[in-house]
Structure formats: structure tokens, C-alpha cells
């Protein structure tokens, strides 16, 4: 079985106080059935000395990681290698996606020192490749684009040899925001579609599928040298033909890298796991995606957007060089 991690210490109650719910919009929903996890979903529990060192550096710099906030099942493996995915602009998201474990509500003001803090943590961890993601900040005029750019610049200044991968929101209705982020020249621009278009109303109601496709396409128009990447979850009730069409949509936007992983419900209040996709089906998706022209494909039950990101970036570069010959 997958290990369920409760790392959300910020929500621990103070004496005499009731903790605010992480997902107030889900509180009154009926509990969903929890399917028994198959044998192929197994993860290592965290707690090694290297994991503890990564945890210490993150906490000393008062940073937020999506590894913790989203309850990622790979945290034990990744933090053992000192690979942490930093989540900027706070721990509270303005969206309320049905699959996500990140806290929802009204976020606090941006921390102007956060770019420097992230850059310092990257240096202390000695990262050759770092992934930076964020909550959705629909409350900000630019959706946090300028802050993303500041973080990228701070890392470049502190660790010039580190390659940078960003996993951004969709910047919906934020004219000019994408251009600000692309101008900072991350090495990889990732924006996840999350699911097939027929599931958006129930899974990702605040987003628009074709806006996300266009966002990824626009990155390539602005700077063709930047690798683009997107990911989806399966097991949400999608049909195979819908996943194949989604692949075609991404390739029409010249996306280089697709990730496909099994959806795991954080709580009974979140969207139900409709089924567990078998390893053979994941392998079939991988084979098909490569046939459709993706430079890189990561497709397995425990695949997540930033899992093995450093190794995958090296493979992505090699694949581009090979195709250019």
C-alpha cells in the first residue's frame, strides 16, 4: 500500500482552537469510497538521515514544498536524494480543484525575500536541477508572474550552473504574464493539463483546457529553445481515446515531454479514484506517446511532474540533440 503522509504541521491546532479546514469548499461533501490499492503502488516511508537534512534546510529557510503540501507519495525517495520541489507564493491556493491537497482560501501577501531564500536553499542542497512550482494566485494582477521571474533570476545569480524547471499556473485572464516568465528563460516550462477536457468541470473547474494548450504553444512561439512539458493523472474516469486525443493536442502545441501518473485521492472528500490503471496500460501509453513524437515520456503509476526531474532533463537534452542530427 502507499504510505499516507501527514506532514501538514501548519494546521495543527493551538490550545483551545479548532484548526481551520484545509478545504472548506469540500467539508460538506459526502465521503467517497476508497478503493483498495493494488500491489504495484508501493513507496518507501521517509525518515533517512539525508531526508532529515533536506527537511532541515527547507524549514530553516522557511520554505514551502509541494512534496509536503500535496502529500506526494515519492517524498521519501526524492528527499533522500535532496530533491525538493519548492512551492512559491505561499501555501494557500485561490483555486479549489477536486484532486488537489493544497490548502484553499485567501493567500497572504507575497514574501519579497522568498526569491533569495529559495536561491539559498538550492545552493545549500547543491542542486544541479531544481523544480519551482506555485499555488494559483488569481488575486494578483499578474498571477505571480513577476515573482516567478524574480525566483529564476535569484537562482541564476546564486547557482549559475543549476538548470531550472518551473511548473506554473495557467495565468488565466492575466494578459502579459506569460511573457514575463518566459523572458526570465527557465530551462523547462511545465504546465499540467491534469486531465482530459471532459473531466474539467468536475476535476479542474477553475481552468480552461484549450487555454492551457494555448499557453504551452505560446511558450514555444516566444522562445523555441525552452523545453515544454505537461502532465496528466489517470484513474479519474477518462477513456483511453480521450488520453490519445490529449496527446495529439499537446503535440500540436509542440510540447516536448508528457508525464502520466495514477491519481491518488488525498482524502475521502476529494474526487474519487475511479480505477487503478495497470502498469501494462501505462507502458502502452508510453509507447504511443513516443510514436506521436514526444521527446520524453514518463508514464507509470507513481509518476509525478517533478519525479526524477533532474535525470529526465539530461535525457531530454540528449533526445533533442539526437533528433537534430
N, C-alpha and C positions, 0 to 999 in steps of 0.2 A: 504493500500500500504506500501511497505517497505520504510523506511526513507533513502534517499541518503545523505551520509555524505561527506563533503568536508573538510577534516582535514589536507590537504597536504600543510601546510603553507610554506614549504621549496621551493615550486615552485612559490610563489608569486613574481611578477615582481618587480625589483628595478626601480627607476625612470629612464625613458628613455630607459629601456632594455626590450626586449621580452623574456619571460620565455622559457627556453628550453623545448621541448615536453617531457613528461614522457615516451612516447613510440614512438620514431622516426620511428621505423620499421612499425608502424601501421598508421602513419599520412596520407599516400596517399590511404589508403584503402577506399572503398565506405562505407557509413553508412549502418549499418544493421537495420532491422526493430526491434522495441522494442515492445514486446508483453505486453499486459495489465496484470498486476499482479493480481493473484486471491486473494480472501478474506483471505485465510489461511496464507498468507505471511504478517505478521504484526510484527513490532518491536517498542520498546519504544525509543523515542528520548533521547539522552544523555543530561546531564545538572544538575544532582543532586549534593548536597554537597560532597558525597562520590566519585562520578565520578570526580568532580573537584580536590579532594585531590589526587586521583590516577594520574590524568593528571599532577598535580604539581610535584609529586615525579618523574614521568617519565621525565619531562622536566628539573628538577633541576639536574638530573643525566645525562642529555644529551643522553638519550637512544632512540632507535627506537623500535616501536612495530608494529607487523603485524596487530594488531587491526586497526591501523590508515592507514598504508601503503596499505593494501589490501581492505580498506573500508568495514570491516566486519560489517554485519547488527546487530550483537549481542553486539557491543561495549558498548551500554548504560547499558545493563543488567550485563555484566561482570565487567566493571569498577565500577559499583555501589557496587559490592562485592570485589573490589580491586583485581580482577583477570585480570592481563595484560599478554599477551604473548610477550616476548621480542624477537626482531629480531636482531641478532648479525651480525657483519662483514659489517655494513653499510646499506644504503637504496637503493643501486643500484645493480641490478642483471645482470649477464652476459648472461642469457638466455632470450628468448623472447616468452614465452608461450602465446597462443592466449586467454587464460582465465584470466590471472593474471593482477592485477592493480599495482604491484610493479614496480618501475621505472627501465628501462633497459638502459644499457650503460657500460662504463668502470668504475669500482669502484675505490675508493680511497684506500690507504694503510690501513691495519688493525690498530686499536687503541690498543696499548699494555695495556692500562689501562681499557679497556672495561670489562674484567672479574671481576675486583674489583668493577667497577661501577654497574654492573648487580647484583653482590652479595649484595652490599649495598642497592640497591632498593628493592631486595627481602626481606631483613631484615626490612627495613622501612615499607613495605607493610604488614609484618607479614604473609607471605605466607606459608601455610603448604604444598602446592604443586605448583610447577612452571613449565611452559612450555617455552622452549627455541627453537626458530627456527632461520633460517638464509636465506639470499639470496643465490643463486648459485654463487660460486666463482671459475669458471673454470680457472681464471687467476692465481690461486695459485697452487703450485706444489702438495699440499695435499688436495686441495679443501676446506681448512679451518678446517680440522680435528683436528689439534693440538689446534687451537683456541677454538673449541667446548670443548675439554678436559680441557683446562685452565678455561673456564667458569664453567664447572661442579665442578672442584676442588675448585674454589673460593667460590662457593655457599656452598659446603660441609663444608668448613672451617668457613664461616661466620654464616651459619644457618644449623647446622648438623642435625636438625630434619626435614628439608624440603625435601620432595621427589621431584625428578627431572625427567621431561619428555622432551625429545628432539625430534624435528621434523626436520630431516636432508635432505640435497640434496642427490642425488644419487651417488656422488663421482665417476662418470663415468670416467674411464681411470686414476684413482688415486690409483695405487697399494699401499696397506698397510694402506690407510687412514681409512677404516672402523675399522680395528684392533685397531688403536689409540683411536678412540671414544669409542668403546666397553670396552677397558681397563680402561676407566675412570668410568665405571659402573653406567650409568644412570639407573633409575628405570624403565623407559619406553622408548623404542626406536621406534619412529614413522617415517615412510617414506611413503608418499602418492603416490599411483598409479595414482590418479586423474581421470582417465577414462579407458575405455576398450581399448584393443590393436588396434582395427580397427580405432580408432579415434586419435591415437598418432601423425600421420603425420600432422593433421590439428590442434590439440589441444596442444600437447606437443612435438614438433618436435625435440627438442634437447635431448630428453630422449629415453631410450630403455626399453620397457615393461618387457621383461624377465630378463634384468639386474636388474631392481628394485625388481622383485620377488626373484632373487638370493641374492640380498643384504639383504633382510629380512630373508631369510633362513640362511644366513651366520651368522647373529647375534645370532640366536638360537644355531648354532654349536659352536660358540665361548663362549657363556655364556647362558645356558638354563634358568637361573633364571631371566633374563631380560624379561619383558613383551614386546611383539612386537605388533605394531598397524599400520594400513594403512587406508586411506580414499579415497573415490571417489565422484565425482559430477555426478548427473544425469540431464537429460534435454538437453544433447549435441547431441542427435541423436542416442544414443546407443539403442540396442534391449535388451529386458528382458533376453533372453537366454545368451547374452554376459555378463550381470551382474552376472548371476548364474555361468557361467564358471570362471569369475574372482574370485568369492568367492571360488571355488574349487582350483584355483591356489594359493590363499592366504593360504588356509588350508593345501595344500601340502607343503607349506613353514612353517607350524606350527605357523602362525600368530594368536595371541590371540584375537584381538579387531579390528573390522571394523566399520568405520563411513561412512554414506551415506547421502548426503545432496543435495539440489537443487542448480544447477548452476544459478547464477545471473550475467548478463553481466555488468561489471563496466562502459563501455561506448558503444556507437554505433560502435566504431572501433574494439571492441573485438569480439570474437566468439559469434555468435547469440544464444540466448536461443531458442531451437527448440520446446520445450514444457515445461509446468509446470506439474510435476509429482504429483499426488494426494496424500493426506495423507493416504488413504487406500492402495495405491501401496507401499508407504514407510513402512507401517505396514506389508505388505506381504513380503517385502524384509527382514525385521527384523525377522519375523517368520522363513523364510527359512534359514537365516544366523545362527540362533541359532540351527536349525536342522542339519546344516552342521558341527557344533562343535565349533563355536566361543565361547570363554568365555564371551565376551561382545559385544553388538551390539548397536550402536546409529544410528537410521535411521528416519529422519524427514526432512521437508522442510528447516528448519533453522539450522540443524546440521552442525557444523564445527569442524575441527580437535581438537581444544583446548576448545570447548564449554563444560562447566561443567566438565573439566578435573579432578579437584580435587575429586569431588563426584564420578566420573567414576573410578578413581584409587582405591578408597576404595571398590567399588563394584567389581572391577577386582580382587583385593586381596581375597575378600570373595568368589568369584566364584572359584578361584584356590584352595582355602582351602577346599571348599565343594567337588570339583571334586577329591581331593586327598584322601578323606575319604573312 
